């Protein structure tokens, strides 16, 4: 608390309060902080940049640091003549300051006052960056908007893609929302050391290098897709978050859920030919369903009582669940035309102001004639989501709801409230329809024709899981085995994801799920294939220390060998970038097969790795990660040191995505002492602070590194928690991610006690830590109650895969 004293009592009037203050710049990744980059000649260049969200503006200047206290900010900055300054608004003047020498050393840069905005959006970047710029024209006013991307001199050529798509997406959003972009410019910049992926500061968006820099020859399609989505996300914030801001952090989802949803509206405008809603399901819906199935989840509208609680709402609930519910409203509840009309009214009504969830629902209600608030408050004000269970009797169908929990033994303080659920359905007779389950336990209906099976939640457009009678599950499995294209790719993926989640929750027999997974042998579409592989990878991680692992390996090899034989590694001159969907499928298959030491996969990867070590070109960028990971795993310290030297040499020509791939690959070593060396590099500055949490998490995911990584965290606990106390995302990653790698009751009891003892150090990260403990408990439960039955199924089907080979015949 700050208290101001005056010589005499103040009478009612308008006053100007002038405050002198100072602060030393630091290297933590928050507030106004300093960092640097090294150019190709080995010279170091200083940078000062901001990250004020959520509550770091108060560390930079005196202010009412809450989103509802909007103000216009007038910025002036003194700089060295070798540097330039960027802020939210354009530069007005640059005035040389008097010095004892004839040549001015410092300049005072003054910027236009900002539009009214929240404190966390104030931004500064002081650097010697260079820019590429383009003028785009508003589709609503014909005014010009300057779109520029700034980066170090050596990286400027990699900014052109970001600049061009940003200009297109920005003007498209203006047209889509029918609301003018109110600033004269939109700067974006690649910051070499940045905790978040990006930050949506109004008029000056800051990014990690990997999230904005793209090289046509060295950056693959997967990274290009990521860059495109991040840029679309941050530009959407210029309306959702900046123009209209949540009144308080309890409604963060109004910012982040909308920006996540709008990615899939904006990206198709610059990247047609891809069904981005299929990508939405695996990148957004699946993540949200998993996170919100935990008892330790939280409501979308979550009470936030103090600043220490704010970072915990920056999670999959605010981002992915928020986006999933918006998707449901637009696609299923009111339709896209009414949705768009309602958004425009909402943005215009609350422009340069603040709003709450109810304000959005009221605007959509007015546009559609549907009572959106009554429906959606059952989704935003309580945590979790429903499981809809179907029972049938001839043509009669009964739909029953209850909350879905991934671990039904987990304690939960949630009341047994119900949801308003839009149930869409499809039957084998071709009947397609919708019925509402109106905040009651069940509803029944009579279908118009006889059916053998039905599939609900068509194209997974709504946010719930579905369970069917055993007979229907068997019919769906038989249908997929006979013809995988009987359902849309999204419906196939949702069947797989629902089935696997239901098995983990003791709600579906293991054999039913294992039988369903066998259809993946014939699956070629990236969406259901990647969904199935994610389930198999999780299962493999838990079975790795059991007697069933050889049979599990045989099962997965049997499923994926057809895919490998069909696509496998690309031929030397094959253009693997022809289809994003093909790249998604190919990389997923290669990663899991090489991870299982599939001989043909490992042989080819090792050959490509050896070429890479020798400096030979030609590895497709999208396959570089798996090649490097296999190469590190299959080799020793010389190859490890070679890659480390390549990563650490900041003067070479590596692009940001390749350097990132190198760093991750190093964590795949099978030499514990090399893992220890890598972990040590997170303490001495050899690894950027932005990457420390990732490296510790990756090392923990290495089967040989889990215990070693946890010992490292324990030994350096004080150092790590002190250094990253204000970087909650990094703090969460090296605690929560490590904990979730464990899978026994003994581990669970140990970590519960540890977390209780260290609760003061984990204050801002406790929400994610509690979720990690619940994931650990779910892992232990599955091993205790499911691994045996799954193992019996595997032994029955794949025992041949583990018989001794002929090499033993003479023994």
N, C-alpha and C positions, 0 to 999 in steps of 0.2 A: 504494500500500500504506500502511496506517495501523498504527502501532506504539504500544501503550500501555505505559507504565512505571509500576511501583508501588514504594512505599518498601521493601517486603520481599517475599520469595517467597510465592506463594499456595499454600495447602494445599487439598486437595480439599474442596470445599463448594459451596453455591449462592450466587452473588454477584449483586448488582444493580449494573450499570454505568450511571452517570449521566454524560452528555456534554453540555457546553454548546457550542453552535455557532451560527454566524450566516451569512447569505448575503444579498446584495443582489438584489432582484427585478430581472429583466431583461425585455426585450420579445421575445426569441426564443421560438418556439412550442413550448417543451419545458420540463420541470421544472415549477416554480411560477412562472408568468410574469404580467405585467400587460398589460392591453389596455384598450380603452374603447369606448363607443358614444356616438353623438350623438342626442339625442331630437328630436322634431318642432319644439321651440322653439330648437334650436341649442345646448343645454346638453350638456356632455360629462360622462359618467359613468364612473368607473373600475371595472375588473373585475380580479380575480386568480383564475386558474384553473390546473388542473394538466393535464399530459400526461406521464405517467411511463413509459409503454411505449415502448421496451423496457427502457432502462437509465437512466432519468432520476430514479428515486427517490433514488439516491445523491446527487444534486445538491440534494435538498430536506431530507433528514435522514440521519444515519448509519444504515446498514443492511447486511445481507447481501442485495445486490440481485440475487438469482437466483430464478427461479420456484419452485424446490424448497424454499426457505427460507420456509415459510409461518409466519405469526405473527398474533396478535391485536393490533390497533392501537387505542390509546386516544388520541383527538385532542382538543386544546383550542386554541382560537384567540381571540386578542384582536382585536376589531373596533371600528370607529367605530359610533356608535349609528344612523347613517343607513343602515348596510349590514346584510346578513344573511349567514350562513355556512351552507353545505350541506356535508355529508360523507357517507361511505358509510352511516352509521347515524343513527338519529334523535337529535335534540337532547335532552340530559338536563337541562341548566340553562343559564341566561343570567344572569350575575352582574355588576352594575355595579361598575366599578373606581373607587376613590377618586380624586378630582381636587381641585384648589384651588378650583374653582367649585362652586356648589350643584348644578348639573345634571351628572350623569355624562356624559362624552364617549365613554368606551370601555366595552365589555362583554367579559367572558370567557365564551365559549360552549364548553361541554363536551358531548361526544357519547358515546353508548353504545360500549363496546368492540366491535370488529368480530368476526365469526367468523374462524377461521383462513384467511388468504388470502395471496397473493403480493404483494410490494411494489409491483409495477407497477400494481396495482388500487387503491391508495390514491388518494383523490380529495378535492379541496377546490374550492369555488366561493364566492368572496366578492364580493357584488354588491348592487345594489338591485333585483334582479329581483322580479317578482310571479309568482304561481302560479295554475294551475287544477288542482283535485284531484278524485279520485273514489275511493271505496272499492270494491274488488273482493273477491270471496270465493273462497278456495281450494276447488277441487273435491275435494281430498283430505282437508282438515282442518276446513273451514268457518271457518277464521280469516280475519280481514280483512287485506287488504294495501292500504296507501295508495299510489295511483299519482298522481304529480304531475308537471306540466310547468312549468318556470320559463323566463321570458323577460323582456325589457324591457317596461315598462308599455305601450308603444305596440304591442307584438306579442302581447300575452297572448291576444287573441281568436283568433289563428292557431294556438294550441296545443291547441285542443279536439279536433281530429281525432286528433292524435298521442296525446293522453291516453286517448281512448276505445278506440282500437285496441290500444294498449299493454296496457290492462287485460284486453281479451279474449284477446290472444295470450299474455300471461303465464300466465293460468289455463289456457289450452288446453295450453301446453307442460307445465305440471304434470301434467295428465291424460295427455298423450301419453307422457311419460317415466315416469309413475308415481313421480315423485320430487318431494318438497315444495320449494317455493321457501323458503329458510330465513330470509329477512330480513322485517322487519315493514313495509318500505316500498320503493318503487321510484321514485326521483326521476329526471327527465330534464331537461336544460336546453339552450337554444339559445345558443351562445357566438359572438359576432360575429366573432372572429378565431381560427380553429382549423385546424391543419394537416390532420388526418385528416378523413374524412367524419364519423366518430363514434368514441367510445372507450367500451368496455363496463365501466368501473369499477363494481364491485359495489355496487348500490344507488344509484349516482349516474352515470348515463350522460350524457356530454357530446356534443353534436352541433354541426356547422356549422348556421347558420341555414337554409340551403337544404335541409338534410336532415331537417328536422323541422317547419318552419313551413308551414302550408297555409291559403290563403285561398280560400273557395268560389268567389268571383267572379274572382279574379286568377291563380290557380294552376291549370295544366292537368292533364289526366289523366296525362301522361307523368311530370311531377314528382310527382304524387300517388302513382303506382306506385313511383317511386324512394323516396319517403319511407316508404311502407308496407314495402318490402323492407328498407330500412336499419334500421327499428325492429325488424322481425322478426329480423334478423341480430343486432343488439345484445342483444336479449332472450334469444336462443338461447345467447349467450355466458354468461349467468348460470349455465347448467349446464355447457356445453362451454367451458372456459377458466377460469371462476371457481370453480365447485364442484369440478370435476376439471380440473387444469391439466397441461399437458405438463411432463414432468420437466426438459426443457431445450429450447432454441429450435430444436434439430434437428428436433423434432416439432411445430413451429408449426402444421402443417396440421391436427392434432387440434383445435386451437382454430378456425382460420379456415376450413378446409375444411368442418367440420361446421356452423359458423354460416352459411356460404354455402348449403349444402344445405338447412338447416332453414328458410331464408327461404321455400322453395317448399312447405314443410309448413305453416308458420304463416300466410302471406299468404292462402291460400284460405279460411281461417276468417273473415276479415273482408272478403274481396273474392271472393265466389263468381262463377261465370259466365264465368270466364276459364280456359283450359287453361294453367296456369302452368308446366307441364313443357315446353310449346312455347317459352315465354319463357326457360326454363332453357337450352334448346339454344342459342339465339342469344346469350344474355348470359353463359353459363357454359361450356358444352361447346366452342363454336367458339373462344372466347378461349383456353381451355386447349390445344386442339389446335394452334393457331397458335404459342403460346408454347413448347410442349414439342416442336415440330418443329425447334427450333434446336439446333445442336451446342453452343451456349453455355447451354443449359438446365441444370438440376440435378435430382438425385433428390428425390422428395418428402421422404424422410428424408435430410436433408442435414447432414453434420458441420459444426458451427459451433465454431470454435476460439477466437474472441475477440469482444469486444463490438462491434468495428468491422464484423464480418461479419454481425451479427444483422439489421440493416435490410434486407439483400439477400434475406432469405427472405420478406419481406412482398411477395409478388408473385403473378402469375397461377398459378404452380405450387402454392403453398400454398393459395390461395383457390379458384381455378377448377378446377385439376386435382384437388385434394383433394376438392372437392364432386362432381366427375364420377366419381371412383372410388367414393365412397360411394353415389352413385346407381346405379352398376353393381352393387355388392354387393347393394343392397336390391331392385333391380328384376329382376336377371338371375341372380345367383349363389345367394342364399339365400331370397329372397322377403321381403315386407314384414312379415309377422307375426313370423318368426324374427328379423328385423333389429330390430324394436322390442323384442322380449323381450331380446335381447342388449344393446341400449343401456341398458335399465333396470338389468340386472345390472352392467354396466360402471360406470354412474354411482353405484350404491349401493356397489359394492366400493371405489371410489377417491374417495368423497366427502371433501371437505376435504383431499385429498391430491394426489398427482401420478401420472401414468401415461405410458407409452410406447406406440408403435404396436402392439407385440406384445400388450400388455394388451387393447387393443380387439379385435384379431383373435381372441384366445383367448376372449373373452366371446361374440363372434358365433359362433365355432366350437361352443362349448358349447350355445348356443341352437338351432343349426341342424343339428348333426351333420355339417357340411361342414368340411373342413380349410381354413378361411379363411386362416389364417396362411401356409400353404404357397403358396396361390394368390396372395394379395395382396402378399407380400413380393417377388414378381417385378415388381410394379407400383410399390412404394414405394422399393425399394432401388437401383433403376437409373433413370437418366433416360430420357426419351423414351417412345415407345409404338410398337406394331407397325402395319405395313401388311400387311393380309391380301390376297393376290393369288389370284384364282380362275382355274383352268383347268378346262375341261369336255371330256368325250368321251362322247357319248350321255348316258346317265343318270349317269355317273360324274363326281364333282366332287372336285377336289383343292384344298385350302386351304394356302397357303404363307405363312409369316411372316418378316418382317425389320423392322429398325427403320426408321421413316419419318423422313427428313430433308428439310426444305424446300429446302435447297441441298445436293445430293449432293457438291459440290466442297468444301464446308466441312470443315475438319479436325475430327476428333472422336476423343476418347480413350476412347470407350465401347467395351466389349467386345461381342462378338456374342452376348450372352445372349438367351434367348427368354422368352416370357411364357406363362402359363396364360390362354388366351383362350376365353371363352364365345361361340361363333358361333351366332347365331340367323339363320334364313333364311326367305324367302318366295319361292314360285315362281308363275308364271302359271297353273299347274294347281291352285293353292290349297293346296299343301303348305306347312305351317308347322312348323318344328322347331328343334332346338338340338343342336350337337355341340361337343365340347371339343377344342381344339388344345393338348395338354398339354406345354408347354415343349419342343416338338420343332419341327423346321423345317417339317414338313408333316403333314397328315392327309388321308385320302381317305374318301369315302362314296358309296354308291349310293342315289340318290333313288328313291322308290317309283313315280314316274310320269314320263313324258316331259315335258320342259319346253322352252320357248323362251328364257326368261330367269329369273334369280333375283336377289333383292336380299337382301344380308346386313346384319347389325347392324340388325335391325328396330326402327324408331322411335329409332335412334341411342342406344340405352340403354347401350351399352358404349363403351369409350374406345379406339377404333382407327379407321383409315381402311381403305377397301376399293377394290380395283381389279379390273376385270372384263375379259374378252376384248373386243376391239374390236367384234365382232359383237353382244355383249350390250349394250355401251354404245349402239350404234346402235339396237337394239331398245328400250332404255329411253327414248332420245330420241324415237323415233317414237311410243311409247306416251304420253309426256307431251304431245307435240304434238297427238295425237288427243284426249286426255282428261287434263288436268292432275290430276284427282282420282283417277287410277288408284292413286296412293299417298297415304299420309297426309301432312299438311303437313310433319311432321318428317322423313319419309323423302325427300320432295322436296328439302327443304333440305339434308339430308346428302348426297344425290347431287350437288347443285350444289357444295357446299363441298369434297367429296372430289375431284370432277373438277377444280376450279380449283387445288386444292393439288397434285394429281398433275401437272397441266400445268406449274406453276412448278418442280416437281422433275424435269422431263424424263421423266416416266413415263406421260404420256398425250398423244396428238397434239393440237396446238392446234386443228385443224379440228373434232375431236370435241367439244371443249369449247365452241367458238363455236357450233356447231350446237345443242348442248344449251341454251345460253343463249337461243336464239331462242324457246323455249317460254314465256319470261317474258312475252311479249306477251299471253298468255291467263291469266297467274297473277293471282289476286286475294287470296290469303291472305297475311297480313303476314309469316309466318315465311319461306317460301321466297323471297318477293319481297324482303324486306330482306336475306336472305343473298345473293341474286343481285346486288342493288344494291351491296352492300359489295365484291363482287368487281369489278364494273364501275367503281366509283369508284377502286379501287386501280389498275386497268388504265388508266383515264383520266389519273391523275396521272403515270404513267410515259410515256404516249403524248403528253402535252401538248406536249412539245418536239420531236415528230417530224412528218414529213410526213403521217402517217396520222391525225392528230387530227381533221380535218374528217370523214373517214369514220367514225371512232369516234363522233363527235357525232351523225352521221346515224343510226347504228345504235342508240344509246341513245334518241334521240328516237322512232325507229320502235317500239322495244319499249315505251316508257312512254306514248306518246300515248293509247292506248286506256284506260289507267288514269287518265290526267289527264282525258280526256273523260268518263269514268264518275264520278269523284269530284271531282277538281280542287279548286277553292276552294269552301268552303261558301257556301250562299246566306245572305243577311243574317241571317235568324232561325233558321237551321238549328242544331240541337243537335249539335255535332260531338263531344260528350262521351258519346254514347250507347254507344260501344263502344271499349274500349282497343285492340282489334285494328285497327279502322278508323283510329284516330288514328295508330298505328304505321305503317300503310301509307301514309296520306295524307301525313304529314310527310316520310317518306322519299322519296316520289315528287316532292313539291314541291321539296325541297332539291336533288335532283340535277338536275331540269329547270331550275329557276331558275339553278343553278350553271352550266348549259350555255347560258344566255341564251336559253332557249326563250321566244319573244316573248309568247305569251298569258300564261305564268306570270309573267314579269317585269313585264308591264303591270299585272296585277292586284295583285301584291305592291307595286309602286311606288305604286299608288293607295291601298292600305291604309297604306303607310308615310307618305304625305303626310297622311292623316287622323290618324295617330298623332302626327305632328309638331305638328298643329294642336290636339291634345288631345281629338280625337273618340274616344269609346269604341266598343267593338264588335268589336275583333280577338279571335278566339278565343285564349285563352292558349296552347294547344298550337301555334298557328301564329305566335305573336309572334316567335319566334327567326328563322324563315326570312324573315318580313317585314322585320325589322330588318336582317338580313344583306344582303338584296337592296337595301334602301334605302340602306345605307351604301356598298355596292359601286357603285351606280348614280349616286350623288351626290357632292358635293364637300365643301369644308371647312365651309361653313355648317351643313349637316345634321350633319356629324361633330361640330362644336362644340355643336350643340343637344343631341345625345345624350350627349356627354361631360358637359355641364352638368347634365343630368338624372341621370346616374349619380353624379356627384360631390356633388350636393346631398342630404345625408343627412337634411334636414328635410322632404323631400317624403313622399308616401304610398306610394312604391314598396314592393312586397313583395320579399323576398330573391330569389325566383326571377326576377322581372322585372329587378332590378338586375344579376343575373348574366347574363341574356340580353343586356342592353345592353352589358355589358363585352365579351362574346364578339363581338357584332356589330361593335363598333368595329374589331376586328382584320381585318375584311373590306374595309376601305377599299382603293381602288386608287391612292391617293396616297401614295407612299413617305414623304414628309415627315411625313404624319400618323401613319404607322406608327412613325416615329422618335420623334415626340412621345409616342405611347402607350407605347413601350418606356421612354422617359425617366421616365414616371410610375411605373414599377416601382421606381425608385431613391429617389424623394423622398417616399414615404409616401402619395401620392395613391391608390395601389392597395394594398389590404390585402396584407400579406405572405403570407397564405394563398392568394392568387390569383396571385402573381408567376409561379410556374412555369407555370400555365395560360396566362397572357397571352403569355409568351415563346414557348411551344409553338404557340399559335394564330397568332401573327405569323409563325412559321417555316412554318406550313402554307399561308399565303397565297402564291400563286405569285410575287407581286411582293415578298414580304417575306423570302424564305428567306435570300438573301445579306445583306440589310440586318440581319436578326436575328442572324445569325452574327457579323457585324462588331461589333454591339452587345455580344454576349456576350464576344467577345475583348477589346474595349476596357474592359469592366467586370469582367473575370474575377476579379481580386483582391477587389474589392468584393463580388461575388455569392458567391464561394466562402467568403469570410470570414463574411459575414452569415448564410449558410444552411448552414454546416458541420454544425450539429447537426440540420438539417432535411433529411434525406437524400432524402425524396420530392421536395422542391422542387429540390434539387441535381440529382437524376436527370432531372427533367422538362426543365430547360433545357439539359441536355447530350444525353441519349439521344433525346429527341423531335426536337430540331433535327437531329442526325446522321441519323436514320432518314428524313428528308425528302430526302436526296440519293440519287443513283442512278448514279454513274459510277465507273469504276476510279480515275480521277484523284482524285475526292473520297475514295474509300476509302483510298488511300495517304496522302493528306493527313491524314485524321482518325486513322488508325492512329498516325501519328507524333505528332500533337497529343496524343492520349490517353496515349501512352507518356511524353511530356514532362510531362504534368500529372497523372500517376498519384497523386502524393502528395495533391493537392487533391481527387481523386475517390475516395478510399479507400473510403468507404462506398457509393459508387454504381457501382463497377467492374462488378458483375454486369450491371446494366441497360445500361451503356455497351457492354460486349462484345456483348450481344444486339443493340443498335442497330447496331453495326458489321457484324454478320452480316446484319441486315436490309438494310443498305446494299449489301452484297455480293450478296445475292439480287436486289435491284433491278437492279443492274448486269448480273448474269447473265441476267435475263429480257430486258432490252433487247438484249443481244448475241445471244441465241440464240432468242428467241421473237417479238420485236416485228415482225420481217420477215414471218414466216409469218402472224401475226395480221393484220398490215397488208395482206398480199395478199388474205386472206379478206375484209377490210373493203372493199378497193377493188373486188373482184369483186362484192360484194353491194350496196355503197352509193356507187358512184362518181357516180350521178346527183345525190346530195345536195350535191356540190361543184362542179357545173358552173356557169359564169357565168349570172347571171340576165339578164332582158331589159333591165335597166338599161344593160347594156354593148352593146346591139345597134347603137347609132348611133355607137360609137367606132371 
